[in-house]
Amino acid sequence: MDSQEALAFINRLLAEKRKQVLNQLEEKLFLGIWADQTYSQIVAQTHHAYQYVREAGADLCKKITEDLGIRVSKKNFTNPIKYRYQQYSVQVSPFQEPIAELTNPAERDESQSLYLSQQNHNPFMPQNGRIENLQQFFGRKREIQWVF
């Protein structure tokens, strides 16, 4: 994961949580901190006062920690974000097709139905076209009418 990918990931998470994405100074700070630059080096790139950049850096770490739940500091910045990125990638990625091709058609049909049932995460969606257990609908007659 490079710095631009990490920046895009943080902005995506902020947007998903309906928070304001990073502004231009915060983005420069993010990229500088990611590259292990000192505040003096970041100041040279941003043309802001040293104290202002330092306070903005603390605010950036606070924003990422409070809004996204990723506890970061200037000294420990990249690893928590990389870890969260890996967690996020695992949660978001869809099920993958099996690599080995089954030769027996009966086994292929069974594996395809198993694959389709794994993709269906909704416990209220019927697997075979009809509802086996009406208790799952919790007395929601109006919704049942819309389904059937």
C-alpha angles and dihedrals in degrees: 000000000000129000096263092051090049091049091051090048093052092047090049091052091048091050091049089054090048091245126137113271120236117288124225096273092046090050091052090047091048092051092045094049090045089055091050092246121160121241088253090059091047091049090056089057098043102040092222128126116278094239092048092052091047092052091045089052091054090047090050092053090046091050093051091045097047101035099039103023092236107133106218137161132178091264095044104036113120103044099058091047092048090049092051090047090055091049091048092048092053093048095046100041114098124232112282126228115255112265097218114073113226114229099197109080092213091055090046091054092048093048091047092053090046090050092050092048090051090053092054104081096166109102090198094058110095115239097206103031098272137065115255098187116036090186088079088072093059095219095307097152095164092055092046089056090055092050095048 
